[in-house]
Amino acid sequence: MEKEKAVCAKKEFFFRSAACPVAVRFVAPSAVAVHGHDLTDKMHFHDFAELVMILEGEALQIINEVAYPVSAGDVFVIQGQTTHSFVGRGSVSMVNIMFAKEHIPLPFDRMRELAGYNVLFELEPSLRTPENFRHRLHLGPAALAQGEALVRALDQALGEAPDVLVFFQLWSLILFLSRQSETRPASGELMEYIAKVISLMERKFSRNLSLGDLARSAAVSPNTLLRNFQKVTGKTPMEALCQIRLSHAEKLLLTTDLPVGTISVRCGFPDSNYFSRKFRSRYQLPPREFRRRGRIW
């Protein structure tokens, strides 16, 4: 049987404007398309993220040619450039929330302070396998009703409200789902404790954190954390921590007049010379020159 060619779902089909790249589409049980540009049962991809919430029924979600059973209460994220489709759309009711976060003026990097956000929006989607898919969020009836109410508020805001209110409603939904993900019973599994370590790094990056400190937060040995963190993220824990610190330093250089030495300390680099070397290695410019060029541009 010939493989189905994936169709590109273009952002202009869904978003009301380039300045507000957010959309909501409710999909009722039906064997045919229920809204314009409905590609639910067609293999497709797009260059924005899609948050899927299953409201009723059950079906198969095909993601990168792998079938994943889903049912009422399941919530998961499909990242950009990921091919996907639904099998059995006639037996499931769901809602898709589409957004291009790189074009939305919200502090998504701050959400990484929540372990639940790290699992739901970043780790599980990027590491998805049939085994890892069990880390998707599953909402009970009460929480699902709350989540649906937040989606409907977002949908209503998209009808006529200013962009800022749309962003507020999207933020409220993402925060609610992240907290729901975070408050699930602890299982001690790999993805869960990696998410907690990333959360600690984001919250405490200015502190003198060692590999031992990070391992203790995950209740594992330093060697276990080192091995598994690198397996999951492609970086060692200390490399990831350094990148987080440098990202915060970049923002302070461009948005404040603080001396470089002060920024260095605030971002977890007590030695400003070491900070300058690391910064130059990543950005190909020393901190002062980076600041000067950034403000000119």
Legacy VTK file of the C-alpha trace (Angstrom):
# vtk DataFile Version 3.0
C-alpha trace
ASCII
DATASET POLYDATA
POINTS 297 float
0.000 0.000 0.000
1.386 3.404 -0.986
2.361 5.645 1.913
0.077 8.680 2.371
1.813 11.949 1.551
1.672 14.456 4.402
-0.062 17.778 3.746
1.269 21.065 5.143
-1.283 22.868 7.341
-0.420 26.506 6.719
-0.570 28.906 9.640
-2.591 31.474 7.674
-5.432 28.926 7.498
-5.841 29.035 11.279
-4.436 32.159 12.970
-6.398 35.386 12.910
-3.197 37.412 12.401
0.588 37.087 12.431
0.603 39.133 15.641
-1.730 36.671 17.374
-0.707 33.148 16.288
-3.268 31.296 18.395
-6.280 29.251 17.271
-8.843 26.859 18.743
-10.720 24.192 16.775
-13.350 21.934 18.351
-13.742 18.651 16.492
-16.999 16.754 17.069
-17.450 13.054 16.216
-17.857 13.010 12.453
-16.673 11.051 9.461
-16.236 14.268 7.475
-14.491 17.607 7.981
-16.201 19.823 10.582
-14.384 23.112 9.965
-12.456 24.818 7.207
-9.079 23.236 6.558
-9.954 20.291 8.838
-7.141 17.771 8.330
-7.941 15.597 11.344
-7.956 12.302 9.439
-5.353 13.365 6.843
-1.638 12.931 7.419
-0.351 16.478 7.911
2.232 18.654 9.620
2.678 22.326 10.487
5.308 24.724 11.818
3.488 25.527 15.057
2.625 23.548 18.175
-0.713 21.845 18.726
-2.138 21.021 22.122
-4.704 18.213 21.894
-7.383 17.604 24.528
-9.629 14.545 24.127
-13.095 15.413 25.472
-15.072 12.222 24.784
-14.605 8.787 23.252
-11.445 7.061 22.109
-9.438 6.708 18.909
-5.929 6.285 17.536
-3.606 9.245 17.128
-0.966 8.540 14.480
2.259 10.465 15.167
5.284 9.981 12.920
3.742 6.709 11.642
3.255 5.275 15.157
-0.256 4.620 16.522
-1.071 5.837 20.032
-4.437 4.932 21.655
-6.073 8.013 23.219
-9.280 8.482 25.188
-11.306 11.077 27.075
-9.119 13.087 29.453
-5.866 12.652 27.542
-3.877 15.819 26.879
-0.702 15.904 24.794
1.359 18.208 22.602
2.307 17.742 18.966
5.369 19.766 18.061
5.943 21.545 14.771
7.059 19.517 11.740
5.583 16.339 13.261
3.424 14.297 10.876
0.150 13.182 12.431
-3.468 12.191 11.799
-6.419 10.565 13.564
-7.952 7.146 12.946
-11.508 6.766 14.213
-12.484 10.431 14.287
-16.139 9.431 14.162
-15.936 8.124 17.720
-14.070 10.940 19.447
-14.710 14.541 20.458
-11.655 16.734 20.963
-10.262 20.238 20.799
-7.017 21.393 19.220
-5.264 24.498 20.513
-2.702 25.747 18.015
-0.026 28.314 18.814
3.383 29.506 17.613
5.075 30.324 20.905
8.145 31.924 19.319
5.854 34.719 18.077
3.848 35.144 21.290
5.052 37.747 23.839
4.824 35.449 26.853
7.708 34.261 29.068
7.624 30.606 28.047
11.171 30.163 29.355
9.888 30.897 32.864
7.450 28.000 32.568
10.439 25.654 32.647
10.534 26.385 36.368
7.565 23.977 36.552
8.463 20.313 36.235
4.961 19.631 34.894
5.511 22.017 31.984
8.817 20.337 31.178
7.179 16.924 30.950
3.991 17.918 29.111
5.275 20.526 26.666
8.912 19.603 26.089
10.230 16.213 27.213
7.358 13.858 26.336
6.716 15.365 22.866
10.390 15.390 21.896
11.060 11.880 23.252
7.742 10.295 22.294
7.620 6.532 22.006
4.804 4.098 22.843
6.594 3.529 26.161
7.014 7.239 26.973
3.486 8.164 25.872
2.226 7.037 29.237
3.671 10.324 30.545
0.965 12.227 28.679
-1.354 14.116 30.963
-4.637 12.407 31.788
-7.332 14.554 33.407
-10.113 13.179 35.549
-13.700 14.357 34.859
-13.543 17.437 37.124
-10.155 18.610 35.840
-11.210 17.903 32.245
-14.262 20.114 32.736
-12.006 22.872 34.088
-9.639 22.485 31.170
-12.474 22.602 28.641
-13.866 25.740 30.288
-10.458 27.431 29.923
-10.308 26.426 26.256
-13.774 27.857 25.641
-12.735 31.111 27.324
-9.742 31.233 24.983
-11.965 30.512 21.988
-14.335 33.294 23.016
-11.439 35.744 23.400
-10.283 34.876 19.885
-13.646 36.005 18.574
-13.379 39.682 19.421
-11.006 40.384 22.308
-7.683 42.235 22.017
-4.560 40.119 21.516
-3.455 40.687 25.105
-6.583 38.960 26.432
-6.054 36.050 24.053
-2.517 35.651 25.381
-3.797 35.837 28.965
-6.310 33.055 28.316
-3.688 30.909 26.576
-1.310 31.454 29.488
-4.019 30.477 31.979
-4.637 27.229 30.093
-0.953 26.332 29.820
-0.398 27.103 33.500
-3.414 25.019 34.539
-2.289 22.011 32.503
1.304 22.336 33.708
0.141 22.344 37.316
-2.097 19.337 36.640
0.905 17.548 35.171
3.067 18.531 38.136
0.625 17.331 40.776
0.333 13.804 39.405
1.466 11.098 41.849
5.254 10.743 41.798
6.475 7.641 40.006
10.238 8.179 40.205
10.590 7.458 36.499
13.341 8.918 34.341
11.384 11.614 32.494
9.788 12.790 35.718
13.024 13.322 37.598
14.795 14.879 34.612
11.949 17.412 34.495
12.443 18.139 38.204
16.163 18.707 37.708
15.501 21.144 34.851
12.949 22.910 37.037
15.538 23.281 39.821
18.108 24.649 37.372
15.657 27.256 36.080
14.669 28.357 39.589
18.089 28.287 41.254
20.525 28.987 38.399
22.190 31.801 40.346
23.259 29.411 43.104
26.407 27.311 43.228
24.736 24.065 42.178
26.862 20.954 41.875
26.120 17.675 40.137
25.565 16.224 43.609
22.978 18.908 44.424
21.082 18.162 41.225
21.242 14.408 41.825
19.895 14.798 45.369
16.909 16.772 44.041
16.099 13.764 41.857
16.865 11.187 44.561
19.381 9.396 42.344
23.148 9.028 42.326
25.304 11.580 40.431
26.391 8.893 37.944
22.794 7.850 37.283
21.739 11.455 36.733
24.715 12.157 34.476
24.030 9.101 32.323
20.265 9.542 32.045
20.232 13.325 31.693
22.634 13.083 28.770
20.581 10.271 27.256
17.398 12.353 27.414
18.678 15.839 26.536
21.953 15.251 24.691
23.770 17.400 27.246
25.305 16.813 30.654
23.495 18.423 33.593
26.266 20.977 34.057
26.261 21.864 30.348
22.496 22.426 30.530
22.888 24.551 33.657
25.567 26.656 31.956
23.264 27.250 28.971
20.456 28.365 31.270
22.798 30.775 33.042
24.083 32.205 29.758
20.544 32.709 28.455
19.673 34.733 31.541
22.892 36.710 31.180
22.011 37.483 27.555
18.692 39.002 28.640
20.286 41.107 31.370
22.925 42.415 28.984
20.282 43.578 26.525
17.653 44.866 28.953
19.635 46.417 31.831
22.638 48.667 32.451
24.077 46.375 35.103
27.864 45.968 35.006
29.085 42.759 33.395
30.608 41.637 36.696
27.257 42.012 38.458
25.451 40.086 35.724
28.087 37.373 35.963
27.436 36.867 39.683
23.655 37.103 39.358
23.700 34.369 36.733
25.779 31.908 38.742
29.297 32.795 37.529
31.303 34.095 40.509
34.383 34.384 38.266
33.703 37.075 35.638
36.638 35.939 33.495
35.220 32.430 33.311
31.809 33.923 32.487
33.296 35.966 29.640
35.014 32.892 28.179
31.819 30.836 28.307
29.740 33.681 26.903
32.139 34.251 24.017
32.232 30.536 23.269
28.450 30.466 22.840
27.772 33.864 21.233
31.096 34.460 19.426
31.330 37.874 21.116
32.494 39.040 24.538
29.640 40.268 26.802
30.328 44.009 26.403
30.516 43.812 22.614
27.375 41.650 22.540
25.547 44.317 24.545
26.782 47.132 22.309
25.805 45.388 19.063
22.486 44.220 20.433
21.468 47.740 21.327
22.600 49.161 17.987
20.637 46.533 16.055
LINES 1 298
297 0 1 2 3 4 5 6 7 8 9 10 11 12 13 14 15 16 17 18 19 20 21 22 23 24 25 26 27 28 29 30 31 32 33 34 35 36 37 38 39 40 41 42 43 44 45 46 47 48 49 50 51 52 53 54 55 56 57 58 59 60 61 62 63 64 65 66 67 68 69 70 71 72 73 74 75 76 77 78 79 80 81 82 83 84 85 86 87 88 89 90 91 92 93 94 95 96 97 98 99 100 101 102 103 104 105 106 107 108 109 110 111 112 113 114 115 116 117 118 119 120 121 122 123 124 125 126 127 128 129 130 131 132 133 134 135 136 137 138 139 140 141 142 143 144 145 146 147 148 149 150 151 152 153 154 155 156 157 158 159 160 161 162 163 164 165 166 167 168 169 170 171 172 173 174 175 176 177 178 179 180 181 182 183 184 185 186 187 188 189 190 191 192 193 194 195 196 197 198 199 200 201 202 203 204 205 206 207 208 209 210 211 212 213 214 215 216 217 218 219 220 221 222 223 224 225 226 227 228 229 230 231 232 233 234 235 236 237 238 239 240 241 242 243 244 245 246 247 248 249 250 251 252 253 254 255 256 257 258 259 260 261 262 263 264 265 266 267 268 269 270 271 272 273 274 275 276 277 278 279 280 281 282 283 284 285 286 287 288 289 290 291 292 293 294 295 296
